[in-house]
């Protein structure tokens, strides 16, 4: 995608195809965006490998 004023830009296409009712619904939904998502056990990983730590 270029930054020119081309009428066939991806942004213009997306704006033309936007569903106004869906956009309004998404904006009105009470979503708690500050809360972290719950991760599955598989997704929960430590940031530091305990075996490699040198600060113990």
C-alpha positions in Angstrom: 0.0 0.0 0.0 1.4 3.4 -0.9 0.8 6.7 0.7 -0.5 8.4 -2.4 -4.0 9.8 -2.9 -4.9 6.8 -5.1 -8.6 6.1 -5.2 -8.0 2.4 -5.1 -6.2 2.4 -1.8 -6.9 -0.3 0.8 -8.1 2.3 3.3 -10.6 3.8 0.9 -11.9 0.3 0.0 -12.3 -0.6 3.6 -14.1 2.6 4.4 -16.5 2.1 1.5 -17.3 -1.5 2.6 -17.7 -0.6 6.3 -21.0 -1.7 7.9 -22.2 1.4 9.8 -24.5 -0.7 12.1 -21.6 -3.1 13.0 -19.3 -0.2 13.7 -21.8 1.4 15.9 -22.5 -1.9 17.8 -18.7 -2.4 18.3 -18.3 1.1 19.7 -21.3 0.7 22.1 -20.2 -2.7 23.5 -18.9 -2.4 27.0 -15.5 -4.2 26.6 -13.1 -4.3 29.5 -10.0 -3.6 27.4 -7.7 -2.9 30.4 -8.1 -6.4 31.8 -5.7 -9.1 30.6 -7.1 -12.1 28.7 -7.3 -15.4 30.4 -4.7 -17.7 28.9 -4.9 -21.4 28.5 -2.4 -23.6 30.3 -0.6 -24.1 27.1 -0.4 -20.3 26.5 0.9 -19.6 30.0 4.7 -19.6 29.8 7.3 -17.9 32.0 9.4 -15.2 30.5 12.5 -16.5 32.1 13.7 -20.1 31.9 14.1 -21.0 35.6 17.1 -23.2 34.8 19.0 -20.3 33.2 18.5 -17.8 36.0 21.6 -16.6 37.7 20.0 -14.4 40.4 19.1 -17.2 42.7 
